[in-house]
Amino acid sequence: MSPRGRRPGGADTRAGIVSAARAEFAENGYDATSLRAVARRAEVDPALVHHYFGGKPQLFAAVMDVPADPAALVDRVVAGPREQVGESLVRTFLALWDSPEGRPRFQALIRAAVSHDDATRMLREFLTREIFGRVTAAMAGEGEPPADLELRAGLAASQMIGVAMMRYVVEFPAVVAASHDELVAQVGPTLQRYLAP
């Protein structure tokens, strides 16, 4: 007789959760996917999803093969001086994207996002909710309308995705050749205006 119920944690449990999450994110998008739904699909206890990944941002990062914990990166950015949030975010992204393990993964992620609707929706929802949305919320003034925060998060995301497209996919020579300091000097003030005016 085969055992019944949810399978316990084991060697292939983490991979099974990632596979189930990939399907959930593809079908429902980032916002509508819950850790409980992923656990149901993977036939594991929800506590195992939390154990392996901590939360939805970390699970999404694993699905997309991002070589860092996005929540920790955002926490570091918002913990710094308010007047340097734009520069800090640009530096953080470039350090991640330009790393030997980050560049090919990010190129694959962006290429998938421009050619597959599901990937586009997942990336858009993740960036606006977990990265730029969290930064704008942390920097928001008292009583600032949510619609304003959402617009500013979207505009900030568009700046960084535009830089990423030009540097890693289109490979526009001047943008590829630019140093981190040059890109921070050019893009940082624009992000600052959106994220912490």
Secondary structure in CASP SS format (residue, H / E / C, confidence):
PFRMAT SS
TARGET T0000
AUTHOR 0000-0000-0000
METHOD secondary structure of the structure
MODEL  1
M C 1.00
S C 1.00
P C 1.00
R C 1.00
G C 1.00
R C 1.00
R C 1.00
P C 1.00
G C 1.00
G C 1.00
A C 1.00
D C 1.00
T H 1.00
R H 1.00
A H 1.00
G H 1.00
I H 1.00
V H 1.00
S H 1.00
A H 1.00
A H 1.00
R H 1.00
A H 1.00
E H 1.00
F H 1.00
A H 1.00
E H 1.00
N H 1.00
G H 1.00
Y H 1.00
D H 1.00
A H 1.00
T C 1.00
S C 1.00
L H 1.00
R H 1.00
A H 1.00
V H 1.00
A H 1.00
R H 1.00
R H 1.00
A H 1.00
E C 1.00
V C 1.00
D C 1.00
P H 1.00
A H 1.00
L H 1.00
V H 1.00
H H 1.00
H H 1.00
Y H 1.00
F H 1.00
G C 1.00
G C 1.00
K H 1.00
P H 1.00
Q H 1.00
L H 1.00
F H 1.00
A H 1.00
A H 1.00
V H 1.00
M C 1.00
D C 1.00
V C 1.00
P C 1.00
A C 1.00
D C 1.00
P H 1.00
A H 1.00
A H 1.00
L H 1.00
V H 1.00
D H 1.00
R H 1.00
V H 1.00
V H 1.00
A H 1.00
G C 1.00
P C 1.00
R H 1.00
E H 1.00
Q H 1.00
V H 1.00
G H 1.00
E H 1.00
S H 1.00
L H 1.00
V H 1.00
R H 1.00
T H 1.00
F H 1.00
L H 1.00
A H 1.00
L H 1.00
W H 1.00
D C 1.00
S C 1.00
P C 1.00
E C 1.00
G H 1.00
R H 1.00
P H 1.00
R H 1.00
F H 1.00
Q H 1.00
A H 1.00
L H 1.00
I H 1.00
R H 1.00
A H 1.00
A H 1.00
V H 1.00
S H 1.00
H C 1.00
D H 1.00
D H 1.00
A H 1.00
T H 1.00
R H 1.00
M H 1.00
L H 1.00
R H 1.00
E H 1.00
F H 1.00
L H 1.00
T H 1.00
R H 1.00
E H 1.00
I H 1.00
F H 1.00
G H 1.00
R H 1.00
V H 1.00
T H 1.00
A H 1.00
A H 1.00
M H 1.00
A C 1.00
G C 1.00
E C 1.00
G C 1.00
E C 1.00
P C 1.00
P H 1.00
A H 1.00
D H 1.00
L H 1.00
E H 1.00
L H 1.00
R H 1.00
A H 1.00
G H 1.00
L H 1.00
A H 1.00
A H 1.00
S H 1.00
Q H 1.00
M H 1.00
I H 1.00
G H 1.00
V H 1.00
A H 1.00
M H 1.00
M H 1.00
R H 1.00
Y H 1.00
V H 1.00
V C 1.00
E C 1.00
F C 1.00
P H 1.00
A H 1.00
V H 1.00
V H 1.00
A H 1.00
A C 1.00
S C 1.00
H H 1.00
D H 1.00
E H 1.00
L H 1.00
V H 1.00
A H 1.00
Q H 1.00
V H 1.00
G H 1.00
P H 1.00
T H 1.00
L H 1.00
Q H 1.00
R H 1.00
Y H 1.00
L H 1.00
A C 1.00
P C 1.00
END
